[in-house]
Amino acid sequence: ARRGKELLVELSEEDAAIIEALRRRGGVALQSELQRELGLPTTTLWRRVKRLEKLGYVRVEKRAGRNFIRLV
């Protein structure tokens, strides 16, 4: 049994920066706000956010066609 391996996922600097930016904003932000603050390309930010969602750090909600990202 290889239990525990999945839990040892290392976060990249970009992942940590996204989480920290969300914390500074009270745990919630629009994707566009994070993109402006962090200066990441749209595709890079979205890829990181989807990875963080898969790992259980954030949840993405669609609101009026915009991506609203919330820390879990």
Predicted model as a PDB file, atoms N, CA, C, CB and O in Angstrom, pLDDT in the B-factor column:
MODEL        1                                                                  
ATOM      1  N   ALA A   1       0.846  -1.194   0.000  1.00 47.00           N  
ATOM      2  CA  ALA A   1       0.000   0.000   0.000  1.00 47.00           C  
ATOM      3  C   ALA A   1       0.882   1.243   0.000  1.00 47.00           C  
ATOM      4  CB  ALA A   1      -0.957   0.006   1.227  1.00 47.00           C  
ATOM      5  O   ALA A   1       1.791   1.382   0.818  1.00 47.00           O  
ATOM      6  N   ARG A   2       0.589   2.149  -0.941  1.00 45.00           N  
ATOM      7  CA  ARG A   2       1.393   3.364  -1.075  1.00 45.00           C  
ATOM      8  C   ARG A   2       0.651   4.563  -0.520  1.00 45.00           C  
ATOM      9  CB  ARG A   2       1.765   3.609  -2.538  1.00 45.00           C  
ATOM     10  O   ARG A   2       0.630   5.625  -1.142  1.00 45.00           O  
ATOM     11  N   ARG A   3       0.047   4.405   0.635  1.00 47.00           N  
ATOM     12  CA  ARG A   3      -0.725   5.516   1.198  1.00 47.00           C  
ATOM     13  C   ARG A   3       0.202   6.630   1.662  1.00 47.00           C  
ATOM     14  CB  ARG A   3      -1.600   5.033   2.367  1.00 47.00           C  
ATOM     15  O   ARG A   3       1.312   6.381   2.131  1.00 47.00           O  
ATOM     16  N   GLY A   4      -0.272   7.854   1.525  1.00 47.00           N  
ATOM     17  CA  GLY A   4       0.498   8.980   2.004  1.00 47.00           C  
ATOM     18  C   GLY A   4       1.272   9.694   0.906  1.00 47.00           C  
ATOM     19  O   GLY A   4       1.518  10.895   1.014  1.00 47.00           O  
ATOM     20  N   LYS A   5       1.657   8.989  -0.138  1.00 48.00           N  
ATOM     21  CA  LYS A   5       2.430   9.615  -1.218  1.00 48.00           C  
ATOM     22  C   LYS A   5       1.670  10.790  -1.829  1.00 48.00           C  
ATOM     23  CB  LYS A   5       2.764   8.581  -2.308  1.00 48.00           C  
ATOM     24  O   LYS A   5       2.261  11.829  -2.121  1.00 48.00           O  
ATOM     25  N   GLU A   6       0.376  10.630  -2.021  1.00 51.00           N  
ATOM     26  CA  GLU A   6      -0.422  11.673  -2.670  1.00 51.00           C  
ATOM     27  C   GLU A   6      -0.445  12.951  -1.838  1.00 51.00           C  
ATOM     28  CB  GLU A   6      -1.851  11.179  -2.907  1.00 51.00           C  
ATOM     29  O   GLU A   6      -0.625  14.039  -2.386  1.00 51.00           O  
ATOM     30  N   LEU A   7      -0.267  12.836  -0.539  1.00 56.00           N  
ATOM     31  CA  LEU A   7      -0.349  13.997   0.336  1.00 56.00           C  
ATOM     32  C   LEU A   7       0.919  14.838   0.300  1.00 56.00           C  
ATOM     33  CB  LEU A   7      -0.627  13.558   1.750  1.00 56.00           C  
ATOM     34  O   LEU A   7       0.914  15.985   0.747  1.00 56.00           O  
ATOM     35  N   LEU A   8       1.998  14.282  -0.225  1.00 58.00           N  
ATOM     36  CA  LEU A   8       3.274  14.983  -0.224  1.00 58.00           C  
ATOM     37  C   LEU A   8       3.510  15.714  -1.541  1.00 58.00           C  
ATOM     38  CB  LEU A   8       4.409  14.007   0.041  1.00 58.00           C  
ATOM     39  O   LEU A   8       4.560  15.567  -2.166  1.00 58.00           O  
ATOM     40  N   VAL A   9       2.531  16.494  -1.948  1.00 69.00           N  
ATOM     41  CA  VAL A   9       2.639  17.261  -3.181  1.00 69.00           C  
ATOM     42  C   VAL A   9       3.279  18.595  -2.834  1.00 69.00           C  
ATOM     43  CB  VAL A   9       1.240  17.456  -3.867  1.00 69.00           C  
ATOM     44  O   VAL A   9       2.806  19.306  -1.947  1.00 69.00           O  
ATOM     45  N   GLU A  10       4.336  18.927  -3.523  1.00 83.00           N  
ATOM     46  CA  GLU A  10       5.022  20.182  -3.244  1.00 83.00           C  
ATOM     47  C   GLU A  10       4.370  21.321  -4.012  1.00 83.00           C  
ATOM     48  CB  GLU A  10       6.510  20.079  -3.603  1.00 83.00           C  
ATOM     49  O   GLU A  10       4.058  21.190  -5.196  1.00 83.00           O  
ATOM     50  N   LEU A  11       4.171  22.426  -3.332  1.00 89.00           N  
ATOM     51  CA  LEU A  11       3.605  23.599  -3.996  1.00 89.00           C  
ATOM     52  C   LEU A  11       4.730  24.412  -4.618  1.00 89.00           C  
ATOM     53  CB  LEU A  11       2.786  24.467  -2.999  1.00 89.00           C  
ATOM     54  O   LEU A  11       5.803  24.567  -4.034  1.00 89.00           O  
ATOM     55  N   SER A  12       4.465  24.924  -5.807  1.00 91.00           N  
ATOM     56  CA  SER A  12       5.455  25.769  -6.476  1.00 91.00           C  
ATOM     57  C   SER A  12       5.400  27.177  -5.882  1.00 91.00           C  
ATOM     58  CB  SER A  12       5.205  25.810  -8.018  1.00 91.00           C  
ATOM     59  O   SER A  12       4.501  27.494  -5.103  1.00 91.00           O  
ATOM     60  N   GLU A  13       6.357  28.010  -6.250  1.00 92.00           N  
ATOM     61  CA  GLU A  13       6.342  29.414  -5.809  1.00 92.00           C  
ATOM     62  C   GLU A  13       5.062  30.091  -6.288  1.00 92.00           C  
ATOM     63  CB  GLU A  13       7.591  30.178  -6.340  1.00 92.00           C  
ATOM     64  O   GLU A  13       4.471  30.902  -5.575  1.00 92.00           O  
ATOM     65  N   GLU A  14       4.639  29.746  -7.512  1.00 93.00           N  
ATOM     66  CA  GLU A  14       3.412  30.342  -8.055  1.00 93.00           C  
ATOM     67  C   GLU A  14       2.200  29.916  -7.232  1.00 93.00           C  
ATOM     68  CB  GLU A  14       3.219  29.940  -9.534  1.00 93.00           C  
ATOM     69  O   GLU A  14       1.330  30.734  -6.933  1.00 93.00           O  
ATOM     70  N   ASP A  15       2.141  28.624  -6.865  1.00 95.00           N  
ATOM     71  CA  ASP A  15       1.026  28.133  -6.046  1.00 95.00           C  
ATOM     72  C   ASP A  15       0.977  28.895  -4.726  1.00 95.00           C  
ATOM     73  CB  ASP A  15       1.160  26.609  -5.785  1.00 95.00           C  
ATOM     74  O   ASP A  15      -0.079  29.371  -4.309  1.00 95.00           O  
ATOM     75  N   ALA A  16       2.133  29.004  -4.076  1.00 94.00           N  
ATOM     76  CA  ALA A  16       2.212  29.688  -2.778  1.00 94.00           C  
ATOM     77  C   ALA A  16       1.818  31.159  -2.923  1.00 94.00           C  
ATOM     78  CB  ALA A  16       3.641  29.572  -2.186  1.00 94.00           C  
ATOM     79  O   ALA A  16       1.152  31.711  -2.048  1.00 94.00           O  
ATOM     80  N   ALA A  17       2.225  31.794  -4.018  1.00 96.00           N  
ATOM     81  CA  ALA A  17       1.897  33.203  -4.250  1.00 96.00           C  
ATOM     82  C   ALA A  17       0.388  33.381  -4.428  1.00 96.00           C  
ATOM     83  CB  ALA A  17       2.650  33.738  -5.490  1.00 96.00           C  
ATOM     84  O   ALA A  17      -0.181  34.361  -3.948  1.00 96.00           O  
ATOM     85  N   ILE A  18      -0.255  32.449  -5.109  1.00 96.00           N  
ATOM     86  CA  ILE A  18      -1.711  32.508  -5.303  1.00 96.00           C  
ATOM     87  C   ILE A  18      -2.413  32.387  -3.953  1.00 96.00           C  
ATOM     88  CB  ILE A  18      -2.191  31.383  -6.270  1.00 96.00           C  
ATOM     89  O   ILE A  18      -3.317  33.163  -3.646  1.00 96.00           O  
ATOM     90  N   ILE A  19      -1.999  31.422  -3.158  1.00 96.00           N  
ATOM     91  CA  ILE A  19      -2.612  31.216  -1.844  1.00 96.00           C  
ATOM     92  C   ILE A  19      -2.410  32.456  -0.965  1.00 96.00           C  
ATOM     93  CB  ILE A  19      -2.016  29.960  -1.154  1.00 96.00           C  
ATOM     94  O   ILE A  19      -3.340  32.904  -0.294  1.00 96.00           O  
ATOM     95  N   GLU A  20      -1.206  33.000  -0.973  1.00 96.00           N  
ATOM     96  CA  GLU A  20      -0.906  34.191  -0.162  1.00 96.00           C  
ATOM     97  C   GLU A  20      -1.725  35.394  -0.632  1.00 96.00           C  
ATOM     98  CB  GLU A  20       0.603  34.521  -0.226  1.00 96.00           C  
ATOM     99  O   GLU A  20      -2.234  36.153   0.193  1.00 96.00           O  
ATOM    100  N   ALA A  21      -1.858  35.577  -1.948  1.00 97.00           N  
ATOM    101  CA  ALA A  21      -2.663  36.685  -2.484  1.00 97.00           C  
ATOM    102  C   ALA A  21      -4.122  36.535  -2.053  1.00 97.00           C  
ATOM    103  CB  ALA A  21      -2.563  36.737  -4.035  1.00 97.00           C  
ATOM    104  O   ALA A  21      -4.773  37.523  -1.714  1.00 97.00           O  
ATOM    105  N   LEU A  22      -4.633  35.314  -2.063  1.00 97.00           N  
ATOM    106  CA  LEU A  22      -6.010  35.076  -1.616  1.00 97.00           C  
ATOM    107  C   LEU A  22      -6.144  35.397  -0.129  1.00 97.00           C  
ATOM    108  CB  LEU A  22      -6.430  33.609  -1.889  1.00 97.00           C  
ATOM    109  O   LEU A  22      -7.129  36.005   0.290  1.00 97.00           O  
ATOM    110  N   ARG A  23      -5.156  34.991   0.667  1.00 97.00           N  
ATOM    111  CA  ARG A  23      -5.201  35.293   2.111  1.00 97.00           C  
ATOM    112  C   ARG A  23      -5.252  36.800   2.349  1.00 97.00           C  
ATOM    113  CB  ARG A  23      -3.974  34.687   2.833  1.00 97.00           C  
ATOM    114  O   ARG A  23      -6.017  37.279   3.186  1.00 97.00           O  
ATOM    115  N   ARG A  24      -4.428  37.543   1.606  1.00 96.00           N  
ATOM    116  CA  ARG A  24      -4.407  39.003   1.762  1.00 96.00           C  
ATOM    117  C   ARG A  24      -5.755  39.631   1.425  1.00 96.00           C  
ATOM    118  CB  ARG A  24      -3.322  39.612   0.877  1.00 96.00           C  
ATOM    119  O   ARG A  24      -6.107  40.690   1.943  1.00 96.00           O  
ATOM    120  N   ARG A  25      -6.504  38.959   0.549  1.00 96.00           N  
ATOM    121  CA  ARG A  25      -7.813  39.487   0.131  1.00 96.00           C  
ATOM    122  C   ARG A  25      -8.959  38.862   0.930  1.00 96.00           C  
ATOM    123  CB  ARG A  25      -8.030  39.236  -1.367  1.00 96.00           C  
ATOM    124  O   ARG A  25     -10.113  38.927   0.507  1.00 96.00           O  
ATOM    125  N   GLY A  26      -8.658  38.276   2.048  1.00 97.00           N  
ATOM    126  CA  GLY A  26      -9.708  37.688   2.880  1.00 97.00           C  
ATOM    127  C   GLY A  26     -10.183  36.334   2.385  1.00 97.00           C  
ATOM    128  O   GLY A  26     -11.254  35.870   2.778  1.00 97.00           O  
ATOM    129  N   GLY A  27      -9.393  35.691   1.521  1.00 97.00           N  
ATOM    130  CA  GLY A  27      -9.711  34.337   1.071  1.00 97.00           C  
ATOM    131  C   GLY A  27     -10.501  34.249  -0.220  1.00 97.00           C  
ATOM    132  O   GLY A  27     -10.829  33.151  -0.671  1.00 97.00           O  
ATOM    133  N   VAL A  28     -10.810  35.385  -0.819  1.00 97.00           N  
ATOM    134  CA  VAL A  28     -11.590  35.367  -2.067  1.00 97.00           C  
ATOM    135  C   VAL A  28     -11.066  36.408  -3.046  1.00 97.00           C  
ATOM    136  CB  VAL A  28     -13.083  35.621  -1.778  1.00 97.00           C  
ATOM    137  O   VAL A  28     -10.622  37.482  -2.641  1.00 97.00           O  
ATOM    138  N   ALA A  29     -11.118  36.088  -4.334  1.00 97.00           N  
ATOM    139  CA  ALA A  29     -10.708  37.041  -5.371  1.00 97.00           C  
ATOM    140  C   ALA A  29     -11.203  36.571  -6.726  1.00 97.00           C  
ATOM    141  CB  ALA A  29      -9.169  37.214  -5.389  1.00 97.00           C  
ATOM    142  O   ALA A  29     -11.427  35.381  -6.950  1.00 97.00           O  
ATOM    143  N   LEU A  30     -11.366  37.526  -7.619  1.00 96.00           N  
ATOM    144  CA  LEU A  30     -11.628  37.181  -9.016  1.00 96.00           C  
ATOM    145  C   LEU A  30     -10.310  36.767  -9.650  1.00 96.00           C  
ATOM    146  CB  LEU A  30     -12.280  38.378  -9.795  1.00 96.00           C  
ATOM    147  O   LEU A  30      -9.250  37.251  -9.253  1.00 96.00           O  
ATOM    148  N   GLN A  31     -10.369  35.885 -10.622  1.00 96.00           N  
ATOM    149  CA  GLN A  31      -9.161  35.468 -11.325  1.00 96.00           C  
ATOM    150  C   GLN A  31      -8.430  36.687 -11.900  1.00 96.00           C  
ATOM    151  CB  GLN A  31      -9.509  34.468 -12.450  1.00 96.00           C  
ATOM    152  O   GLN A  31      -7.202  36.757 -11.855  1.00 96.00           O  
ATOM    153  N   SER A  32      -9.187  37.640 -12.436  1.00 95.00           N  
ATOM    154  CA  SER A  32      -8.566  38.827 -13.031  1.00 95.00           C  
ATOM    155  C   SER A  32      -7.804  39.647 -11.988  1.00 95.00           C  
ATOM    156  CB  SER A  32      -9.630  39.698 -13.703  1.00 95.00           C  
ATOM    157  O   SER A  32      -6.764  40.228 -12.299  1.00 95.00           O  
ATOM    158  N   GLU A  33      -8.314  39.699 -10.753  1.00 96.00           N  
ATOM    159  CA  GLU A  33      -7.627  40.428  -9.680  1.00 96.00           C  
ATOM    160  C   GLU A  33      -6.302  39.745  -9.342  1.00 96.00           C  
ATOM    161  CB  GLU A  33      -8.524  40.517  -8.417  1.00 96.00           C  
ATOM    162  O   GLU A  33      -5.278  40.405  -9.167  1.00 96.00           O  
ATOM    163  N   LEU A  34      -6.338  38.427  -9.253  1.00 97.00           N  
ATOM    164  CA  LEU A  34      -5.102  37.684  -8.962  1.00 97.00           C  
ATOM    165  C   LEU A  34      -4.097  37.863 -10.085  1.00 97.00           C  
ATOM    166  CB  LEU A  34      -5.398  36.186  -8.753  1.00 97.00           C  
ATOM    167  O   LEU A  34      -2.901  38.028  -9.844  1.00 97.00           O  
ATOM    168  N   GLN A  35      -4.592  37.830 -11.311  1.00 96.00           N  
ATOM    169  CA  GLN A  35      -3.709  37.970 -12.463  1.00 96.00           C  
ATOM    170  C   GLN A  35      -3.007  39.324 -12.447  1.00 96.00           C  
ATOM    171  CB  GLN A  35      -4.496  37.798 -13.766  1.00 96.00           C  
ATOM    172  O   GLN A  35      -1.802  39.409 -12.687  1.00 96.00           O  
ATOM    173  N   ARG A  36      -3.768  40.385 -12.162  1.00 95.00           N  
ATOM    174  CA  ARG A  36      -3.184  41.727 -12.076  1.00 95.00           C  
ATOM    175  C   ARG A  36      -2.143  41.795 -10.956  1.00 95.00           C  
ATOM    176  CB  ARG A  36      -4.287  42.781 -11.841  1.00 95.00           C  
ATOM    177  O   ARG A  36      -1.041  42.308 -11.153  1.00 95.00           O  
ATOM    178  N   GLU A  37      -2.501  41.274  -9.788  1.00 96.00           N  
ATOM    179  CA  GLU A  37      -1.610  41.361  -8.630  1.00 96.00           C  
ATOM    180  C   GLU A  37      -0.330  40.550  -8.824  1.00 96.00           C  
ATOM    181  CB  GLU A  37      -2.333  40.885  -7.383  1.00 96.00           C  
ATOM    182  O   GLU A  37       0.755  41.009  -8.468  1.00 96.00           O  
ATOM    183  N   LEU A  38      -0.454  39.351  -9.384  1.00 96.00           N  
ATOM    184  CA  LEU A  38       0.687  38.441  -9.479  1.00 96.00           C  
ATOM    185  C   LEU A  38       1.461  38.576 -10.786  1.00 96.00           C  
ATOM    186  CB  LEU A  38       0.215  37.025  -9.326  1.00 96.00           C  
ATOM    187  O   LEU A  38       2.614  38.154 -10.873  1.00 96.00           O  
ATOM    188  N   GLY A  39       0.832  39.162 -11.802  1.00 96.00           N  
ATOM    189  CA  GLY A  39       1.503  39.348 -13.079  1.00 96.00           C  
ATOM    190  C   GLY A  39       1.766  38.060 -13.834  1.00 96.00           C  
ATOM    191  O   GLY A  39       2.700  37.977 -14.631  1.00 96.00           O  
ATOM    192  N   LEU A  40       0.937  37.052 -13.580  1.00 94.00           N  
ATOM    193  CA  LEU A  40       1.097  35.773 -14.288  1.00 94.00           C  
ATOM    194  C   LEU A  40       0.266  35.780 -15.568  1.00 94.00           C  
ATOM    195  CB  LEU A  40       0.679  34.579 -13.381  1.00 94.00           C  
ATOM    196  O   LEU A  40      -0.805  36.385 -15.607  1.00 94.00           O  
ATOM    197  N   PRO A  41       0.752  35.113 -16.616  1.00 95.00           N  
ATOM    198  CA  PRO A  41      -0.075  34.973 -17.825  1.00 95.00           C  
ATOM    199  C   PRO A  41      -1.381  34.238 -17.489  1.00 95.00           C  
ATOM    200  CB  PRO A  41       0.707  34.208 -18.941  1.00 95.00           C  
ATOM    201  O   PRO A  41      -1.415  33.401 -16.587  1.00 95.00           O  
ATOM    202  N   THR A  42      -2.437  34.557 -18.216  1.00 94.00           N  
ATOM    203  CA  THR A  42      -3.756  33.970 -17.967  1.00 94.00           C  
ATOM    204  C   THR A  42      -3.701  32.450 -17.900  1.00 94.00           C  
ATOM    205  CB  THR A  42      -4.733  34.398 -19.049  1.00 94.00           C  
ATOM    206  O   THR A  42      -4.223  31.847 -16.962  1.00 94.00           O  
ATOM    207  N   THR A  43      -3.072  31.833 -18.888  1.00 95.00           N  
ATOM    208  CA  THR A  43      -3.034  30.370 -18.946  1.00 95.00           C  
ATOM    209  C   THR A  43      -2.270  29.786 -17.768  1.00 95.00           C  
ATOM    210  CB  THR A  43      -2.401  29.908 -20.254  1.00 95.00           C  
ATOM    211  O   THR A  43      -2.691  28.781 -17.194  1.00 95.00           O  
ATOM    212  N   THR A  44      -1.166  30.395 -17.407  1.00 95.00           N  
ATOM    213  CA  THR A  44      -0.361  29.913 -16.277  1.00 95.00           C  
ATOM    214  C   THR A  44      -1.163  29.990 -14.987  1.00 95.00           C  
ATOM    215  CB  THR A  44       0.944  30.730 -16.145  1.00 95.00           C  
ATOM    216  O   THR A  44      -1.206  29.033 -14.214  1.00 95.00           O  
ATOM    217  N   LEU A  45      -1.799  31.137 -14.759  1.00 96.00           N  
ATOM    218  CA  LEU A  45      -2.590  31.307 -13.542  1.00 96.00           C  
ATOM    219  C   LEU A  45      -3.709  30.279 -13.490  1.00 96.00           C  
ATOM    220  CB  LEU A  45      -3.170  32.731 -13.463  1.00 96.00           C  
ATOM    221  O   LEU A  45      -3.930  29.645 -12.458  1.00 96.00           O  
ATOM    222  N   TRP A  46      -4.418  30.112 -14.613  1.00 96.00           N  
ATOM    223  CA  TRP A  46      -5.551  29.175 -14.636  1.00 96.00           C  
ATOM    224  C   TRP A  46      -5.082  27.746 -14.373  1.00 96.00           C  
ATOM    225  CB  TRP A  46      -6.285  29.248 -15.993  1.00 96.00           C  
ATOM    226  O   TRP A  46      -5.735  27.003 -13.640  1.00 96.00           O  
ATOM    227  N   ARG A  47      -3.966  27.363 -14.960  1.00 96.00           N  
ATOM    228  CA  ARG A  47      -3.413  26.016 -14.741  1.00 96.00           C  
ATOM    229  C   ARG A  47      -3.086  25.807 -13.260  1.00 96.00           C  
ATOM    230  CB  ARG A  47      -2.139  25.798 -15.607  1.00 96.00           C  
ATOM    231  O   ARG A  47      -3.396  24.757 -12.698  1.00 96.00           O  
ATOM    232  N   ARG A  48      -2.460  26.808 -12.629  1.00 96.00           N  
ATOM    233  CA  ARG A  48      -2.097  26.719 -11.208  1.00 96.00           C  
ATOM    234  C   ARG A  48      -3.355  26.645 -10.350  1.00 96.00           C  
ATOM    235  CB  ARG A  48      -1.226  27.931 -10.784  1.00 96.00           C  
ATOM    236  O   ARG A  48      -3.426  25.846  -9.416  1.00 96.00           O  
ATOM    237  N   VAL A  49      -4.356  27.483 -10.669  1.00 97.00           N  
ATOM    238  CA  VAL A  49      -5.601  27.508  -9.888  1.00 97.00           C  
ATOM    239  C   VAL A  49      -6.301  26.156  -9.980  1.00 97.00           C  
ATOM    240  CB  VAL A  49      -6.544  28.639 -10.385  1.00 97.00           C  
ATOM    241  O   VAL A  49      -6.776  25.635  -8.971  1.00 97.00           O  
ATOM    242  N   LYS A  50      -6.368  25.583 -11.184  1.00 97.00           N  
ATOM    243  CA  LYS A  50      -7.029  24.276 -11.354  1.00 97.00           C  
ATOM    244  C   LYS A  50      -6.284  23.197 -10.572  1.00 97.00           C  
ATOM    245  CB  LYS A  50      -7.106  23.889 -12.856  1.00 97.00           C  
ATOM    246  O   LYS A  50      -6.909  22.297 -10.010  1.00 97.00           O  
ATOM    247  N   ARG A  51      -4.955  23.280 -10.530  1.00 95.00           N  
ATOM    248  CA  ARG A  51      -4.163  22.319  -9.758  1.00 95.00           C  
ATOM    249  C   ARG A  51      -4.459  22.486  -8.262  1.00 95.00           C  
ATOM    250  CB  ARG A  51      -2.641  22.507 -10.040  1.00 95.00           C  
ATOM    251  O   ARG A  51      -4.649  21.501  -7.548  1.00 95.00           O  
ATOM    252  N   LEU A  52      -4.496  23.729  -7.801  1.00 96.00           N  
ATOM    253  CA  LEU A  52      -4.799  23.984  -6.391  1.00 96.00           C  
ATOM    254  C   LEU A  52      -6.211  23.509  -6.038  1.00 96.00           C  
ATOM    255  CB  LEU A  52      -4.649  25.484  -6.074  1.00 96.00           C  
ATOM    256  O   LEU A  52      -6.459  23.046  -4.925  1.00 96.00           O  
ATOM    257  N   GLU A  53      -7.133  23.628  -6.997  1.00 96.00           N  
ATOM    258  CA  GLU A  53      -8.500  23.153  -6.773  1.00 96.00           C  
ATOM    259  C   GLU A  53      -8.500  21.626  -6.637  1.00 96.00           C  
ATOM    260  CB  GLU A  53      -9.438  23.600  -7.937  1.00 96.00           C  
ATOM    261  O   GLU A  53      -9.147  21.071  -5.749  1.00 96.00           O  
ATOM    262  N   LYS A  54      -7.775  20.970  -7.518  1.00 95.00           N  
ATOM    263  CA  LYS A  54      -7.688  19.503  -7.479  1.00 95.00           C  
ATOM    264  C   LYS A  54      -7.082  19.018  -6.159  1.00 95.00           C  
ATOM    265  CB  LYS A  54      -6.849  18.986  -8.662  1.00 95.00           C  
ATOM    266  O   LYS A  54      -7.470  17.976  -5.629  1.00 95.00           O  
ATOM    267  N   LEU A  55      -6.122  19.796  -5.639  1.00 93.00           N  
ATOM    268  CA  LEU A  55      -5.458  19.437  -4.381  1.00 93.00           C  
ATOM    269  C   LEU A  55      -6.265  19.849  -3.149  1.00 93.00           C  
ATOM    270  CB  LEU A  55      -4.086  20.077  -4.323  1.00 93.00           C  
ATOM    271  O   LEU A  55      -5.893  19.525  -2.021  1.00 93.00           O  
ATOM    272  N   GLY A  56      -7.372  20.566  -3.369  1.00 94.00           N  
ATOM    273  CA  GLY A  56      -8.242  20.916  -2.259  1.00 94.00           C  
ATOM    274  C   GLY A  56      -7.915  22.213  -1.541  1.00 94.00           C  
ATOM    275  O   GLY A  56      -8.401  22.442  -0.433  1.00 94.00           O  
ATOM    276  N   TYR A  57      -7.098  23.069  -2.152  1.00 96.00           N  
ATOM    277  CA  TYR A  57      -6.745  24.346  -1.527  1.00 96.00           C  
ATOM    278  C   TYR A  57      -7.755  25.441  -1.830  1.00 96.00           C  
ATOM    279  CB  TYR A  57      -5.374  24.784  -1.985  1.00 96.00           C  
ATOM    280  O   TYR A  57      -8.035  26.291  -0.985  1.00 96.00           O  
ATOM    281  N   VAL A  58      -8.300  25.416  -3.046  1.00 97.00           N  
ATOM    282  CA  VAL A  58      -9.233  26.466  -3.461  1.00 97.00           C  
ATOM    283  C   VAL A  58     -10.451  25.852  -4.144  1.00 97.00           C  
ATOM    284  CB  VAL A  58      -8.537  27.470  -4.407  1.00 97.00           C  
ATOM    285  O   VAL A  58     -10.454  24.683  -4.530  1.00 97.00           O  
ATOM    286  N   ARG A  59     -11.490  26.688  -4.280  1.00 97.00           N  
ATOM    287  CA  ARG A  59     -12.673  26.293  -5.038  1.00 97.00           C  
ATOM    288  C   ARG A  59     -12.936  27.399  -6.048  1.00 97.00           C  
ATOM    289  CB  ARG A  59     -13.925  26.052  -4.101  1.00 97.00           C  
ATOM    290  O   ARG A  59     -12.840  28.581  -5.717  1.00 97.00           O  
ATOM    291  N   VAL A  60     -13.262  27.024  -7.265  1.00 97.00           N  
ATOM    292  CA  VAL A  60     -13.554  27.995  -8.319  1.00 97.00           C  
ATOM    293  C   VAL A  60     -15.061  28.028  -8.540  1.00 97.00           C  
ATOM    294  CB  VAL A  60     -12.800  27.642  -9.646  1.00 97.00           C  
ATOM    295  O   VAL A  60     -15.693  26.989  -8.737  1.00 97.00           O  
ATOM    296  N   GLU A  61     -15.629  29.228  -8.506  1.00 96.00           N  
ATOM    297  CA  GLU A  61     -17.058  29.406  -8.755  1.00 96.00           C  
ATOM    298  C   GLU A  61     -17.213  30.349  -9.936  1.00 96.00           C  
ATOM    299  CB  GLU A  61     -17.801  29.958  -7.487  1.00 96.00           C  
ATOM    300  O   GLU A  61     -16.519  31.361 -10.034  1.00 96.00           O  
ATOM    301  N   LYS A  62     -18.135  30.005 -10.837  1.00 94.00           N  
ATOM    302  CA  LYS A  62     -18.444  30.882 -11.965  1.00 94.00           C  
ATOM    303  C   LYS A  62     -19.506  31.863 -11.499  1.00 94.00           C  
ATOM    304  CB  LYS A  62     -18.928  30.067 -13.223  1.00 94.00           C  
ATOM    305  O   LYS A  62     -20.555  31.465 -10.992  1.00 94.00           O  
ATOM    306  N   ARG A  63     -19.223  33.161 -11.676  1.00 90.00           N  
ATOM    307  CA  ARG A  63     -20.210  34.192 -11.333  1.00 90.00           C  
ATOM    308  C   ARG A  63     -20.257  35.191 -12.476  1.00 90.00           C  
ATOM    309  CB  ARG A  63     -19.859  34.903  -9.974  1.00 90.00           C  
ATOM    310  O   ARG A  63     -19.277  35.875 -12.771  1.00 90.00           O  
ATOM    311  N   ALA A  64     -21.398  35.256 -13.101  1.00 92.00           N  
ATOM    312  CA  ALA A  64     -21.596  36.179 -14.231  1.00 92.00           C  
ATOM    313  C   ALA A  64     -20.467  36.038 -15.256  1.00 92.00           C  
ATOM    314  CB  ALA A  64     -21.675  37.641 -13.728  1.00 92.00           C  
ATOM    315  O   ALA A  64     -19.961  37.032 -15.778  1.00 92.00           O  
ATOM    316  N   GLY A  65     -20.086  34.804 -15.532  1.00 92.00           N  
ATOM    317  CA  GLY A  65     -19.074  34.528 -16.541  1.00 92.00           C  
ATOM    318  C   GLY A  65     -17.641  34.786 -16.102  1.00 92.00           C  
ATOM    319  O   GLY A  65     -16.717  34.720 -16.913  1.00 92.00           O  
ATOM    320  N   ARG A  66     -17.455  35.081 -14.812  1.00 95.00           N  
ATOM    321  CA  ARG A  66     -16.104  35.340 -14.303  1.00 95.00           C  
ATOM    322  C   ARG A  66     -15.742  34.259 -13.285  1.00 95.00           C  
ATOM    323  CB  ARG A  66     -16.007  36.767 -13.659  1.00 95.00           C  
ATOM    324  O   ARG A  66     -16.615  33.677 -12.641  1.00 95.00           O  
ATOM    325  N   ASN A  67     -14.445  34.003 -13.151  1.00 95.00           N  
ATOM    326  CA  ASN A  67     -13.977  32.986 -12.207  1.00 95.00           C  
ATOM    327  C   ASN A  67     -13.699  33.624 -10.844  1.00 95.00           C  
ATOM    328  CB  ASN A  67     -12.703  32.284 -12.746  1.00 95.00           C  
ATOM    329  O   ASN A  67     -12.833  34.489 -10.714  1.00 95.00           O  
ATOM    330  N   PHE A  68     -14.435  33.188  -9.853  1.00 96.00           N  
ATOM    331  CA  PHE A  68     -14.311  33.663  -8.496  1.00 96.00           C  
ATOM    332  C   PHE A  68     -13.595  32.553  -7.721  1.00 96.00           C  
ATOM    333  CB  PHE A  68     -15.719  34.022  -7.865  1.00 96.00           C  
ATOM    334  O   PHE A  68     -14.089  31.429  -7.648  1.00 96.00           O  
ATOM    335  N   ILE A  69     -12.439  32.866  -7.146  1.00 97.00           N  
ATOM    336  CA  ILE A  69     -11.607  31.845  -6.513  1.00 97.00           C  
ATOM    337  C   ILE A  69     -11.637  32.063  -5.007  1.00 97.00           C  
ATOM    338  CB  ILE A  69     -10.143  31.889  -7.054  1.00 97.00           C  
ATOM    339  O   ILE A  69     -11.439  33.175  -4.520  1.00 97.00           O  
ATOM    340  N   ARG A  70     -11.887  30.975  -4.280  1.00 97.00           N  
ATOM    341  CA  ARG A  70     -12.044  31.037  -2.827  1.00 97.00           C  
ATOM    342  C   ARG A  70     -11.141  29.995  -2.167  1.00 97.00           C  
ATOM    343  CB  ARG A  70     -13.529  30.810  -2.422  1.00 97.00           C  
ATOM    344  O   ARG A  70     -11.091  28.843  -2.599  1.00 97.00           O  
ATOM    345  N   LEU A  71     -10.432  30.406  -1.125  1.00 96.00           N  
ATOM    346  CA  LEU A  71      -9.663  29.442  -0.333  1.00 96.00           C  
ATOM    347  C   LEU A  71     -10.636  28.499   0.350  1.00 96.00           C  
ATOM    348  CB  LEU A  71      -8.752  30.160   0.715  1.00 96.00           C  
ATOM    349  O   LEU A  71     -11.708  28.915   0.791  1.00 96.00           O  
ATOM    350  N   VAL A  72     -10.267  27.234   0.438  1.00 93.00           N  
ATOM    351  CA  VAL A  72     -11.134  26.247   1.099  1.00 93.00           C  
ATOM    352  C   VAL A  72     -10.770  26.197   2.573  1.00 93.00           C  
ATOM    353  CB  VAL A  72     -10.994  24.829   0.444  1.00 93.00           C  
ATOM    354  O   VAL A  72     -11.369  25.435   3.331  1.00 93.00           O  
TER     355      VAL A  72                                                      
ENDMDL                                                                          
END                                                                             
